[in-house]
Amino acid sequence: MADEISGAGGTAIAVGVDVTHEDKVQSAVNNVVCALRGVDVLVSNAGIQSVHPVESFPFRDWKKMLAIQS
């Protein structure tokens, strides 16, 4: 999407960040604000898929999934 926006004459960047680490999120936000001199629109599209039968769903995977969705 960032390429399409840029190709149409707008300004956009895509940033990949591990959203389970607050310090990495804050660092990414700071870098974007510095690079673009502010943020007008932010799309947070974070998620993972961990497929297991419910009776054998690993607790660590459950906690990771919840951390990303919060």
Number of C-alpha atoms within 10 A of each C-alpha: 9 13 13 11 12 12 11 9 9 10 12 18 12 10 12 8 15 12 18 16 11 11 11 13 16 13 12 17 17 13 14 17 13 11 11 12 10 12 12 7 7 8 6 8 7 13 13 11 7 12 9 10 8 7 6 7 12 13 9 9 15 11 10 14 16 13 13 15 12 8
